[in-house]
Amino acid sequence: MHADELDMYAVLRPRAAVDLAMRARRPPRLVLDLDGATFCDSLTLGLPMSTLNRVREAGAGRRRPWGRA
């Protein structure tokens, strides 16, 4: 596996980082930059959606990168 390939094993590290941030009192802004990825499996593609659902359940908002809510 190469660093530009995101599969079920590579997604464990960012998922753990999201878990840690969600437990923080004030989670930081989360930016998922997949620009260099040449392969993403379904687990990796599901990470942004599952994270968004968790943030919404926690009562936090979201901002689009261009600054409009």
Residue frames as qw, qx, qy, qz and C-alpha x, y, z in Angstrom:
[[0.000, 0.888, 0.460, 0.000, 0.00, 0.00, 0.00],
 [0.404, 0.321, -0.006, 0.857, 1.18, 3.51, -0.79],
 [0.107, -0.322, -0.433, 0.835, 0.62, 6.68, 1.23],
 [0.290, 0.123, -0.225, -0.922, -1.72, 7.95, -1.49],
 [0.487, -0.203, -0.770, -0.359, -4.01, 4.92, -1.12],
 [0.358, -0.231, 0.480, -0.767, -6.72, 5.20, 1.54],
 [0.594, -0.126, -0.740, -0.290, -8.23, 1.87, 2.47],
 [0.712, -0.586, -0.307, -0.235, -9.74, 0.21, 5.55],
 [0.765, -0.269, -0.263, 0.522, -6.36, 0.12, 7.28],
 [0.334, 0.238, -0.017, 0.912, -5.32, 3.68, 6.44],
 [0.310, -0.633, -0.280, -0.652, -8.65, 5.12, 7.68],
 [0.687, -0.483, -0.492, 0.229, -8.00, 3.92, 11.24],
 [0.460, -0.121, -0.208, 0.854, -5.60, 6.76, 12.03],
 [0.108, -0.267, -0.133, -0.948, -7.85, 9.65, 10.89],
 [0.589, -0.509, -0.516, -0.358, -10.86, 7.99, 12.53],
 [0.641, -0.388, -0.459, 0.477, -8.95, 7.86, 15.83],
 [0.236, 0.027, -0.072, 0.969, -8.05, 11.55, 15.43],
 [0.352, -0.419, -0.357, -0.757, -11.73, 12.39, 14.87],
 [0.673, -0.488, -0.556, 0.013, -12.70, 10.37, 17.96],
 [0.519, -0.240, -0.333, 0.750, -10.15, 12.28, 20.04],
 [0.018, 0.167, 0.106, 0.980, -11.34, 15.65, 18.71],
 [0.482, -0.476, -0.498, -0.541, -14.98, 14.77, 19.39],
 [0.660, -0.480, -0.516, 0.261, -14.16, 14.02, 23.03],
 [0.346, 0.054, -0.187, 0.918, -12.45, 17.40, 23.45],
 [0.024, 0.605, 0.515, -0.607, -14.40, 20.15, 25.16],
 [0.374, 0.783, -0.020, -0.497, -14.08, 22.38, 22.10],
 [0.807, 0.151, 0.467, 0.328, -13.25, 20.25, 19.07],
 [0.166, -0.476, 0.353, 0.788, -10.97, 21.94, 16.53],
 [0.624, 0.565, -0.116, -0.527, -12.00, 22.67, 12.96],
 [0.703, -0.073, 0.685, 0.181, -11.68, 19.54, 10.89],
 [0.475, 0.676, -0.312, -0.470, -10.41, 19.67, 7.33],
 [0.807, -0.006, 0.574, 0.137, -10.14, 16.49, 5.31],
 [0.299, 0.741, -0.398, -0.450, -7.81, 17.10, 2.37],
 [0.827, 0.048, 0.555, 0.069, -7.85, 14.11, 0.05],
 [0.400, 0.817, -0.224, -0.350, -6.20, 15.95, -2.84],
 [0.098, 0.597, -0.778, -0.167, -3.28, 13.52, -3.17],
 [0.645, -0.024, 0.727, -0.232, -5.34, 10.37, -2.84],
 [0.291, 0.291, -0.709, -0.572, -5.32, 8.05, -5.82],
 [0.486, -0.211, -0.823, -0.205, -7.57, 5.41, -4.22],
 [0.345, -0.214, 0.486, -0.774, -10.31, 5.56, -1.57],
 [0.208, -0.224, -0.947, -0.099, -12.38, 2.62, -0.44],
 [0.357, -0.635, -0.499, -0.470, -15.92, 2.90, 0.88],
 [0.593, -0.588, -0.405, 0.373, -14.82, 3.17, 4.53],
 [0.384, -0.170, 0.018, 0.907, -12.62, 6.14, 3.72],
 [0.083, -0.362, -0.423, -0.827, -15.38, 7.81, 1.71],
 [0.490, -0.638, -0.566, -0.181, -17.77, 7.26, 4.63],
 [0.512, -0.256, -0.403, 0.715, -15.51, 9.01, 7.16],
 [0.005, 0.117, 0.006, 0.993, -16.56, 12.59, 6.26],
 [0.503, -0.390, -0.445, -0.630, -20.25, 11.67, 6.34],
 [0.683, -0.430, -0.570, 0.154, -20.08, 9.78, 9.63],
 [0.390, -0.123, -0.300, 0.862, -18.07, 12.65, 11.14],
 [0.186, -0.256, -0.184, -0.931, -20.64, 15.20, 9.97],
 [0.624, -0.454, -0.539, -0.338, -23.43, 13.12, 11.51],
 [0.633, -0.338, -0.506, 0.480, -21.56, 12.93, 14.82],
 [0.194, 0.027, -0.119, 0.974, -20.94, 16.69, 14.82],
 [0.379, -0.358, -0.337, -0.784, -24.61, 17.39, 14.15],
 [0.686, -0.440, -0.578, -0.043, -25.68, 14.99, 16.90],
 [0.530, -0.251, -0.394, 0.708, -23.36, 16.83, 19.28],
 [0.015, -0.894, -0.387, 0.227, -25.14, 20.09, 18.41],
 [0.320, -0.506, 0.285, 0.749, -22.25, 21.70, 16.57],
 [0.547, 0.750, 0.089, -0.360, -22.61, 23.52, 13.28],
 [0.730, 0.053, 0.431, 0.527, -20.63, 23.35, 10.10],
 [0.149, 0.813, -0.129, -0.547, -19.11, 25.90, 7.78],
 [0.822, 0.510, 0.170, 0.185, -18.46, 25.53, 4.11],
 [0.682, -0.152, 0.099, 0.708, -14.87, 26.30, 3.08],
 [0.256, 0.481, 0.274, 0.793, -15.96, 29.43, 1.25],
 [0.101, 0.048, -0.402, 0.909, -17.26, 30.97, 4.47],
 [0.530, -0.228, -0.164, -0.800, -21.05, 30.76, 4.17],
 [0.348, -0.116, 0.818, -0.443, -22.95, 28.79, 6.82]]
